[in-house]
Amino acid sequence: MTNFQAGLTGVFFALLAVSLGSPAVSAQSDLCAEWNALDKQIRDSRIDRNIAKGKIMALDEALVRTYKDKFTGVKFFFPVKGYSGQDPDCVIKGDYQPALYNFYDGNKHRAHPAYDIFIRDKGEKGIDDRTGKPAEILSMADGVVIAVNKEWDPKSDIRGGKYVWIFNPVLDRYYYYAHLQTVTVNVSDLIEGGQPIGLMGRTGVKAARKESPTHLHFMCLGFNHGWMIPFNTYQELYNSTH
């Protein structure tokens, strides 16, 4: 069987599982656990892209169906506690470059479909100079935790280091928070916007380097028929509350 044929088979069975109400995509915790496992397979290039796309399509539909009624309305919070999008001490770096990005490239993806949010940390130890403490990272919007990476070895080639994925079913968006020092939420947790999810850190291949200022890598992906499409959140970040 060719990779293409295998991909089509994966798409068929993934969609069939949704239509039949398969136990694999029925229980809430199982849904999130499946997305978490799939995240690692895609990240580490351990799954055929067509099969991965089929699974993402099935999971997205099931996640929206399962969680949409659990959240009402949308309010955005700046993802670094104590700051806002217009605070000069917390800089949103405008290097949003979504061209060539492909979610299914995993850890080998190109481009930079995200914003880096910097704090002042002269000692490069993950400590906010303004408070003398690590900066708390907050969920920008309501959602459910669908993937976490709580451990990171400096010898690892994982670019995001310790990270969290949170899915907002109202907007059908996937929020990614990377380079954390500590992750304080778990897969399947229901999260309110503004709730702490971890501490800003310096984990990840490039973020751990001395020449890299301490920052949060913040990305948002929309969804369109299996494709994870970068969504520009600059205005939402700039206008978001503490």
Beta strands, then each sheet from edge to edge (+ up, - down):
strand 1: 91-93
strand 2: 114-118
strand 3: 136-138
strand 4: 143-149
strand 5: 162-168
strand 6: 173-183
strand 7: 190-191
strand 8: 196-200
strand 9: 215-224
strand 10: 227-230
sheet 1: 1+ 2- 9+ 6- 5+ 4- 7+
sheet 2: 1+ 2- 9+ 10-
sheet 3: 1+ 2- 9+ 6- 8+ 3-
end
